[in-house]
Amino acid sequence: MSTGPGDHPARAGALLLRVWLEDSGDPGLRIRLVGRLNLDGHDDDSVAVTSIDETLAYVRAWLERFADGRG
C-alpha cells in the first residue's frame, strides 16, 4: 500500500471523470471517462455516458481490469 507521494508503486493507472450539464438542445447529464490502466504506457481508453448507472458500471469494470492486471 502506498503511503505517500514519494512512494513508487509497482504499477499505477489513472481514471479521469469529466462531468457537465448541457444547456441547449437535449439538457442532461454528460460524463466523459478517460483512463489509462498503466501510466507507463500510452494507451488511453475513453467513453462517454449519460447516466450515473452507466458511469458506475464503467468505473467498476475499469477497476476490475486494473486489479486483474489486464491492462
Gaussian input, Z-matrix of N, CA and C with variables (Angstrom, degrees):
# hf/3-21g

backbone

0 1
 N
 C     1     B1
 C     2     B2     1     A1
 N     3     B3     2     A2     1     D1
 C     4     B4     3     A3     2     D2
 C     5     B5     4     A4     3     D3
 N     6     B6     5     A5     4     D4
 C     7     B7     6     A6     5     D5
 C     8     B8     7     A7     6     D6
 N     9     B9     8     A8     7     D7
 C    10    B10     9     A9     8     D8
 C    11    B11    10    A10     9     D9
 N    12    B12    11    A11    10    D10
 C    13    B13    12    A12    11    D11
 C    14    B14    13    A13    12    D12
 N    15    B15    14    A14    13    D13
 C    16    B16    15    A15    14    D14
 C    17    B17    16    A16    15    D15
 N    18    B18    17    A17    16    D16
 C    19    B19    18    A18    17    D17
 C    20    B20    19    A19    18    D18
 N    21    B21    20    A20    19    D19
 C    22    B22    21    A21    20    D20
 C    23    B23    22    A22    21    D21
 N    24    B24    23    A23    22    D22
 C    25    B25    24    A24    23    D23
 C    26    B26    25    A25    24    D24
 N    27    B27    26    A26    25    D25
 C    28    B28    27    A27    26    D26
 C    29    B29    28    A28    27    D27
 N    30    B30    29    A29    28    D28
 C    31    B31    30    A30    29    D29
 C    32    B32    31    A31    30    D30
 N    33    B33    32    A32    31    D31
 C    34    B34    33    A33    32    D32
 C    35    B35    34    A34    33    D33
 N    36    B36    35    A35    34    D34
 C    37    B37    36    A36    35    D35
 C    38    B38    37    A37    36    D36
 N    39    B39    38    A38    37    D37
 C    40    B40    39    A39    38    D38
 C    41    B41    40    A40    39    D39
 N    42    B42    41    A41    40    D40
 C    43    B43    42    A42    41    D41
 C    44    B44    43    A43    42    D42
 N    45    B45    44    A44    43    D43
 C    46    B46    45    A45    44    D44
 C    47    B47    46    A46    45    D45
 N    48    B48    47    A47    46    D46
 C    49    B49    48    A48    47    D47
 C    50    B50    49    A49    48    D48
 N    51    B51    50    A50    49    D49
 C    52    B52    51    A51    50    D50
 C    53    B53    52    A52    51    D51
 N    54    B54    53    A53    52    D52
 C    55    B55    54    A54    53    D53
 C    56    B56    55    A55    54    D54
 N    57    B57    56    A56    55    D55
 C    58    B58    57    A57    56    D56
 C    59    B59    58    A58    57    D57
 N    60    B60    59    A59    58    D58
 C    61    B61    60    A60    59    D59
 C    62    B62    61    A61    60    D60
 N    63    B63    62    A62    61    D61
 C    64    B64    63    A63    62    D62
 C    65    B65    64    A64    63    D63
 N    66    B66    65    A65    64    D64
 C    67    B67    66    A66    65    D65
 C    68    B68    67    A67    66    D66
 N    69    B69    68    A68    67    D67
 C    70    B70    69    A69    68    D68
 C    71    B71    70    A70    69    D69
 N    72    B72    71    A71    70    D70
 C    73    B73    72    A72    71    D71
 C    74    B74    73    A73    72    D72
 N    75    B75    74    A74    73    D73
 C    76    B76    75    A75    74    D74
 C    77    B77    76    A76    75    D75
 N    78    B78    77    A77    76    D76
 C    79    B79    78    A78    77    D77
 C    80    B80    79    A79    78    D78
 N    81    B81    80    A80    79    D79
 C    82    B82    81    A81    80    D80
 C    83    B83    82    A82    81    D81
 N    84    B84    83    A83    82    D82
 C    85    B85    84    A84    83    D83
 C    86    B86    85    A85    84    D84
 N    87    B87    86    A86    85    D85
 C    88    B88    87    A87    86    D86
 C    89    B89    88    A88    87    D87
 N    90    B90    89    A89    88    D88
 C    91    B91    90    A90    89    D89
 C    92    B92    91    A91    90    D90
 N    93    B93    92    A92    91    D91
 C    94    B94    93    A93    92    D92
 C    95    B95    94    A94    93    D93
 N    96    B96    95    A95    94    D94
 C    97    B97    96    A96    95    D95
 C    98    B98    97    A97    96    D96
 N    99    B99    98    A98    97    D97
 C   100   B100    99    A99    98    D98
 C   101   B101   100   A100    99    D99
 N   102   B102   101   A101   100   D100
 C   103   B103   102   A102   101   D101
 C   104   B104   103   A103   102   D102
 N   105   B105   104   A104   103   D103
 C   106   B106   105   A105   104   D104
 C   107   B107   106   A106   105   D105
 N   108   B108   107   A107   106   D106
 C   109   B109   108   A108   107   D107
 C   110   B110   109   A109   108   D108
 N   111   B111   110   A110   109   D109
 C   112   B112   111   A111   110   D110
 C   113   B113   112   A112   111   D111
 N   114   B114   113   A113   112   D112
 C   115   B115   114   A114   113   D113
 C   116   B116   115   A115   114   D114
 N   117   B117   116   A116   115   D115
 C   118   B118   117   A117   116   D116
 C   119   B119   118   A118   117   D117
 N   120   B120   119   A119   118   D118
 C   121   B121   120   A120   119   D119
 C   122   B122   121   A121   120   D120
 N   123   B123   122   A122   121   D121
 C   124   B124   123   A123   122   D122
 C   125   B125   124   A124   123   D123
 N   126   B126   125   A125   124   D124
 C   127   B127   126   A126   125   D125
 C   128   B128   127   A127   126   D126
 N   129   B129   128   A128   127   D127
 C   130   B130   129   A129   128   D128
 C   131   B131   130   A130   129   D129
 N   132   B132   131   A131   130   D130
 C   133   B133   132   A132   131   D131
 C   134   B134   133   A133   132   D132
 N   135   B135   134   A134   133   D133
 C   136   B136   135   A135   134   D134
 C   137   B137   136   A136   135   D135
 N   138   B138   137   A137   136   D136
 C   139   B139   138   A138   137   D137
 C   140   B140   139   A139   138   D138
 N   141   B141   140   A140   139   D139
 C   142   B142   141   A141   140   D140
 C   143   B143   142   A142   141   D141
 N   144   B144   143   A143   142   D142
 C   145   B145   144   A144   143   D143
 C   146   B146   145   A145   144   D144
 N   147   B147   146   A146   145   D145
 C   148   B148   147   A147   146   D146
 C   149   B149   148   A148   147   D147
 N   150   B150   149   A149   148   D148
 C   151   B151   150   A150   149   D149
 C   152   B152   151   A151   150   D150
 N   153   B153   152   A152   151   D151
 C   154   B154   153   A153   152   D152
 C   155   B155   154   A154   153   D153
 N   156   B156   155   A155   154   D154
 C   157   B157   156   A156   155   D155
 C   158   B158   157   A157   156   D156
 N   159   B159   158   A158   157   D157
 C   160   B160   159   A159   158   D158
 C   161   B161   160   A160   159   D159
 N   162   B162   161   A161   160   D160
 C   163   B163   162   A162   161   D161
 C   164   B164   163   A163   162   D162
 N   165   B165   164   A164   163   D163
 C   166   B166   165   A165   164   D164
 C   167   B167   166   A166   165   D165
 N   168   B168   167   A167   166   D166
 C   169   B169   168   A168   167   D167
 C   170   B170   169   A169   168   D168
 N   171   B171   170   A170   169   D169
 C   172   B172   171   A171   170   D170
 C   173   B173   172   A172   171   D171
 N   174   B174   173   A173   172   D172
 C   175   B175   174   A174   173   D173
 C   176   B176   175   A175   174   D174
 N   177   B177   176   A176   175   D175
 C   178   B178   177   A177   176   D176
 C   179   B179   178   A178   177   D177
 N   180   B180   179   A179   178   D178
 C   181   B181   180   A180   179   D179
 C   182   B182   181   A181   180   D180
 N   183   B183   182   A182   181   D181
 C   184   B184   183   A183   182   D182
 C   185   B185   184   A184   183   D183
 N   186   B186   185   A185   184   D184
 C   187   B187   186   A186   185   D185
 C   188   B188   187   A187   186   D186
 N   189   B189   188   A188   187   D187
 C   190   B190   189   A189   188   D188
 C   191   B191   190   A190   189   D189
 N   192   B192   191   A191   190   D190
 C   193   B193   192   A192   191   D191
 C   194   B194   193   A193   192   D192
 N   195   B195   194   A194   193   D193
 C   196   B196   195   A195   194   D194
 C   197   B197   196   A196   195   D195
 N   198   B198   197   A197   196   D196
 C   199   B199   198   A198   197   D197
 C   200   B200   199   A199   198   D198
 N   201   B201   200   A200   199   D199
 C   202   B202   201   A201   200   D200
 C   203   B203   202   A202   201   D201
 N   204   B204   203   A203   202   D202
 C   205   B205   204   A204   203   D203
 C   206   B206   205   A205   204   D204
 N   207   B207   206   A206   205   D205
 C   208   B208   207   A207   206   D206
 C   209   B209   208   A208   207   D207
 N   210   B210   209   A209   208   D208
 C   211   B211   210   A210   209   D209
 C   212   B212   211   A211   210   D210

   B1=1.4516
   B2=1.5235
   B3=1.2999
   B4=1.4489
   B5=1.5235
   B6=1.3189
   B7=1.4569
   B8=1.5156
   B9=1.2986
   B10=1.4573
   B11=1.5075
   B12=1.3471
   B13=1.4612
   B14=1.5208
   B15=1.3223
   B16=1.4559
   B17=1.5125
   B18=1.3263
   B19=1.4568
   B20=1.5264
   B21=1.3233
   B22=1.4640
   B23=1.5205
   B24=1.3271
   B25=1.4646
   B26=1.5274
   B27=1.3132
   B28=1.4628
   B29=1.5222
   B30=1.2994
   B31=1.4654
   B32=1.5151
   B33=1.3098
   B34=1.4662
   B35=1.5214
   B36=1.3091
   B37=1.4540
   B38=1.5183
   B39=1.3183
   B40=1.4606
   B41=1.5249
   B42=1.3211
   B43=1.4582
   B44=1.5225
   B45=1.3198
   B46=1.4600
   B47=1.5191
   B48=1.3232
   B49=1.4619
   B50=1.5204
   B51=1.3284
   B52=1.4667
   B53=1.5226
   B54=1.3318
   B55=1.4638
   B56=1.5276
   B57=1.3482
   B58=1.4579
   B59=1.5248
   B60=1.3281
   B61=1.4671
   B62=1.5154
   B63=1.3184
   B64=1.4589
   B65=1.5380
   B66=1.3311
   B67=1.4655
   B68=1.5183
   B69=1.3136
   B70=1.4561
   B71=1.5216
   B72=1.3031
   B73=1.4635
   B74=1.5132
   B75=1.3156
   B76=1.4558
   B77=1.5302
   B78=1.3362
   B79=1.4665
   B80=1.5246
   B81=1.2764
   B82=1.4511
   B83=1.5051
   B84=1.2943
   B85=1.4511
   B86=1.5237
   B87=1.3115
   B88=1.4624
   B89=1.5251
   B90=1.3242
   B91=1.4524
   B92=1.5200
   B93=1.3184
   B94=1.4578
   B95=1.5206
   B96=1.3268
   B97=1.4569
   B98=1.5164
   B99=1.3040
   B100=1.4595
   B101=1.5188
   B102=1.3183
   B103=1.4553
   B104=1.5103
   B105=1.3004
   B106=1.4551
   B107=1.5212
   B108=1.3190
   B109=1.4591
   B110=1.5244
   B111=1.3148
   B112=1.4538
   B113=1.5263
   B114=1.3336
   B115=1.4582
   B116=1.5228
   B117=1.3277
   B118=1.4598
   B119=1.5239
   B120=1.3296
   B121=1.4591
   B122=1.5178
   B123=1.3238
   B124=1.4629
   B125=1.5245
   B126=1.3202
   B127=1.4581
   B128=1.5205
   B129=1.3330
   B130=1.4564
   B131=1.5164
   B132=1.3088
   B133=1.4556
   B134=1.5169
   B135=1.3205
   B136=1.4558
   B137=1.5215
   B138=1.3311
   B139=1.4570
   B140=1.5324
   B141=1.3240
   B142=1.4583
   B143=1.5197
   B144=1.3278
   B145=1.4536
   B146=1.5203
   B147=1.3326
   B148=1.4688
   B149=1.5254
   B150=1.3356
   B151=1.4619
   B152=1.5198
   B153=1.3044
   B154=1.4597
   B155=1.5230
   B156=1.3262
   B157=1.4657
   B158=1.5340
   B159=1.3392
   B160=1.4651
   B161=1.5327
   B162=1.3229
   B163=1.4590
   B164=1.5146
   B165=1.3299
   B166=1.4646
   B167=1.5270
   B168=1.3199
   B169=1.4633
   B170=1.5249
   B171=1.3281
   B172=1.4617
   B173=1.5262
   B174=1.3319
   B175=1.4704
   B176=1.5220
   B177=1.3287
   B178=1.4681
   B179=1.5327
   B180=1.3236
   B181=1.4663
   B182=1.5267
   B183=1.3283
   B184=1.4577
   B185=1.5257
   B186=1.3244
   B187=1.4694
   B188=1.5290
   B189=1.3261
   B190=1.4693
   B191=1.5231
   B192=1.3507
   B193=1.4661
   B194=1.5219
   B195=1.3253
   B196=1.4657
   B197=1.5333
   B198=1.3320
   B199=1.4707
   B200=1.5244
   B201=1.3345
   B202=1.4650
   B203=1.5243
   B204=1.3329
   B205=1.4634
   B206=1.5070
   B207=1.3436
   B208=1.4763
   B209=1.5171
   B210=1.2916
   B211=1.4487
   B212=1.4717
   A1=109.23
   A2=116.70
   A3=122.14
   A4=110.21
   A5=116.01
   A6=119.66
   A7=113.36
   A8=118.04
   A9=118.53
   A10=112.24
   A11=115.92
   A12=120.78
   A13=113.65
   A14=119.17
   A15=121.37
   A16=113.64
   A17=117.11
   A18=121.43
   A19=110.34
   A20=115.59
   A21=120.92
   A22=108.52
   A23=117.49
   A24=119.79
   A25=111.22
   A26=115.75
   A27=120.62
   A28=110.39
   A29=116.67
   A30=122.42
   A31=108.08
   A32=116.87
   A33=120.58
   A34=109.32
   A35=115.79
   A36=122.60
   A37=109.08
   A38=116.03
   A39=120.64
   A40=109.04
   A41=114.91
   A42=121.60
   A43=107.36
   A44=116.34
   A45=122.98
   A46=109.21
   A47=116.25
   A48=121.61
   A49=108.16
   A50=115.81
   A51=121.52
   A52=105.89
   A53=116.55
   A54=121.55
   A55=109.26
   A56=116.18
   A57=119.74
   A58=109.35
   A59=114.86
   A60=122.20
   A61=108.21
   A62=116.91
   A63=122.12
   A64=108.86
   A65=116.20
   A66=121.36
   A67=112.46
   A68=116.63
   A69=119.72
   A70=110.63
   A71=115.11
   A72=119.63
   A73=111.01
   A74=116.40
   A75=122.47
   A76=109.15
   A77=117.28
   A78=118.86
   A79=111.05
   A80=115.14
   A81=119.08
   A82=112.94
   A83=113.97
   A84=122.52
   A85=110.65
   A86=116.26
   A87=122.68
   A88=107.58
   A89=115.82
   A90=121.40
   A91=108.88
   A92=117.18
   A93=122.38
   A94=106.59
   A95=115.25
   A96=121.59
   A97=108.40
   A98=116.60
   A99=122.57
   A100=107.23
   A101=115.72
   A102=119.46
   A103=112.90
   A104=113.60
   A105=121.90
   A106=106.07
   A107=116.35
   A108=121.03
   A109=112.40
   A110=117.51
   A111=121.22
   A112=107.55
   A113=116.99
   A114=120.23
   A115=112.85
   A116=117.29
   A117=120.14
   A118=111.73
   A119=117.46
   A120=121.83
   A121=111.86
   A122=114.56
   A123=120.71
   A124=112.04
   A125=117.09
   A126=121.12
   A127=110.62
   A128=115.82
   A129=121.36
   A130=109.53
   A131=115.11
   A132=122.73
   A133=105.95
   A134=118.06
   A135=121.35
   A136=110.01
   A137=115.81
   A138=120.96
   A139=108.40
   A140=116.24
   A141=122.22
   A142=107.90
   A143=116.59
   A144=121.94
   A145=109.26
   A146=115.73
   A147=119.45
   A148=113.21
   A149=116.99
   A150=118.05
   A151=110.62
   A152=115.21
   A153=121.12
   A154=109.98
   A155=117.85
   A156=120.70
   A157=111.92
   A158=117.07
   A159=120.59
   A160=110.62
   A161=116.26
   A162=121.36
   A163=110.94
   A164=116.30
   A165=120.29
   A166=111.71
   A167=117.16
   A168=120.65
   A169=110.51
   A170=117.27
   A171=120.62
   A172=110.78
   A173=116.70
   A174=120.52
   A175=109.87
   A176=117.45
   A177=120.74
   A178=110.74
   A179=116.97
   A180=120.89
   A181=110.79
   A182=117.21
   A183=121.28
   A184=110.11
   A185=117.51
   A186=121.49
   A187=111.73
   A188=116.24
   A189=119.39
   A190=110.54
   A191=117.47
   A192=119.89
   A193=111.01
   A194=116.72
   A195=120.61
   A196=110.47
   A197=116.19
   A198=121.04
   A199=111.84
   A200=116.94
   A201=120.99
   A202=112.90
   A203=116.26
   A204=119.53
   A205=113.64
   A206=117.13
   A207=120.79
   A208=112.13
   A209=117.59
   A210=118.07
   A211=114.82
   D1=134.11
   D2=179.60
   D3=-73.56
   D4=138.61
   D5=-179.02
   D6=-112.99
   D7=-6.51
   D8=-179.91
   D9=-176.22
   D10=175.89
   D11=-175.99
   D12=-68.05
   D13=-18.30
   D14=179.55
   D15=-84.62
   D16=-10.87
   D17=-179.97
   D18=-73.07
   D19=149.39
   D20=178.73
   D21=-115.98
   D22=104.88
   D23=-179.61
   D24=-70.72
   D25=158.36
   D26=177.20
   D27=-64.80
   D28=-33.27
   D29=-179.63
   D30=-155.58
   D31=142.18
   D32=179.79
   D33=-139.61
   D34=146.16
   D35=176.07
   D36=-132.27
   D37=174.14
   D38=178.81
   D39=-146.73
   D40=142.63
   D41=176.18
   D42=-134.44
   D43=120.61
   D44=-177.57
   D45=-108.83
   D46=132.11
   D47=175.21
   D48=-112.05
   D49=127.14
   D50=173.39
   D51=-114.92
   D52=125.94
   D53=-174.11
   D54=-126.54
   D55=137.23
   D56=177.01
   D57=-153.84
   D58=166.07
   D59=175.66
   D60=-112.58
   D61=132.96
   D62=178.10
   D63=-75.01
   D64=140.15
   D65=179.45
   D66=-95.39
   D67=-33.66
   D68=-174.26
   D69=-120.73
   D70=164.05
   D71=178.64
   D72=70.61
   D73=-114.64
   D74=-178.61
   D75=-98.24
   D76=91.49
   D77=-177.36
   D78=-65.65
   D79=141.40
   D80=178.26
   D81=165.20
   D82=175.65
   D83=-178.72
   D84=-74.46
   D85=135.04
   D86=176.17
   D87=-128.67
   D88=136.95
   D89=-179.65
   D90=-135.76
   D91=130.15
   D92=172.66
   D93=-117.78
   D94=129.15
   D95=178.02
   D96=-116.22
   D97=128.44
   D98=177.69
   D99=-125.11
   D100=123.81
   D101=-177.16
   D102=-130.74
   D103=156.89
   D104=172.78
   D105=-136.95
   D106=115.65
   D107=-176.62
   D108=-71.59
   D109=-21.61
   D110=178.96
   D111=-139.23
   D112=114.42
   D113=-177.01
   D114=-67.29
   D115=-16.13
   D116=176.13
   D117=-78.80
   D118=-14.49
   D119=-178.83
   D120=-95.76
   D121=-173.79
   D122=-179.01
   D123=-127.13
   D124=13.81
   D125=-176.84
   D126=-95.31
   D127=105.66
   D128=176.84
   D129=-92.12
   D130=149.69
   D131=175.59
   D132=-120.89
   D133=131.85
   D134=-175.57
   D135=-135.22
   D136=141.62
   D137=177.37
   D138=-147.85
   D139=149.30
   D140=174.46
   D141=-117.60
   D142=132.56
   D143=179.73
   D144=-134.53
   D145=167.98
   D146=-176.18
   D147=-128.55
   D148=13.73
   D149=178.18
   D150=-143.32
   D151=157.07
   D152=177.52
   D153=-64.67
   D154=-40.56
   D155=179.91
   D156=-61.77
   D157=-43.22
   D158=177.21
   D159=-62.13
   D160=-40.32
   D161=179.42
   D162=-62.39
   D163=-48.40
   D164=-179.27
   D165=-63.20
   D166=-38.68
   D167=178.08
   D168=-63.98
   D169=-41.95
   D170=179.71
   D171=-66.32
   D172=-44.53
   D173=179.80
   D174=-60.64
   D175=-44.30
   D176=179.19
   D177=-60.72
   D178=-46.83
   D179=-179.88
   D180=-62.92
   D181=-40.83
   D182=179.59
   D183=-63.56
   D184=-45.71
   D185=179.20
   D186=-63.46
   D187=-38.17
   D188=178.06
   D189=-65.61
   D190=-42.09
   D191=176.79
   D192=-61.80
   D193=-42.07
   D194=179.35
   D195=-63.28
   D196=-48.08
   D197=-177.71
   D198=-63.78
   D199=-33.16
   D200=-179.96
   D201=-82.97
   D202=-5.24
   D203=-179.27
   D204=74.06
   D205=24.62
   D206=-178.08
   D207=-90.85
   D208=29.54
   D209=-177.92
   D210=-130.15

